[in-house]
Amino acid sequence: MASEFTQEELDKIKGDREFTPKYPGVTVRLVNENGNVFNLIGITILTMKRSGLNQETIDEFQSNVLSLGSYEEVLLKIMEWVTVK
């Protein structure tokens, strides 16, 4: 079982980087969720759908994150696309 994704992990991954997400109006709440990378991707996709993003955009996001090689890369990519809390 994966551990909870924490604010400390988010801050560590984000570091000093400033993000202006592609879709700043879409806010994904990942802190205190199961930290399994596929769970975090799923939460992000569900939030994107609920926010009204079209399927083509969601498919592009999914293709992007599933091609990455590490947990940190996935989290950084999510932050490039949406606002993460």
FENGI-V208200 format. One record per backbone hydrogen bond with DSSP energy under -1.0 kcal/mol. CO is the residue of the C=O (numbers start at 1). NH is the residue of the N-H. If there is no record, write none. Layout:
CO&NH + CO&NH
This chain:
3&35 + 5&32 + 6&10 + 7&11 + 8&12 + 9&13 + 10&14 + 11&15 + 14&17 + 23&26 + 26&83 + 28&85 + 30&33 + 33&5 + 36&40 + 37&41 + 38&42 + 39&43 + 40&44 + 41&45 + 42&46 + 43&47 + 44&48 + 45&49 + 46&50 + 47&51 + 48&53 + 49&52 + 54&58 + 55&59 + 56&60 + 57&61 + 58&62 + 59&63 + 60&64 + 61&65 + 62&66 + 65&68 + 70&74 + 71&75 + 72&76 + 73&77 + 74&78 + 75&79 + 76&80 + 77&81 + 78&82 + 80&22 + 81&23 + 83&28
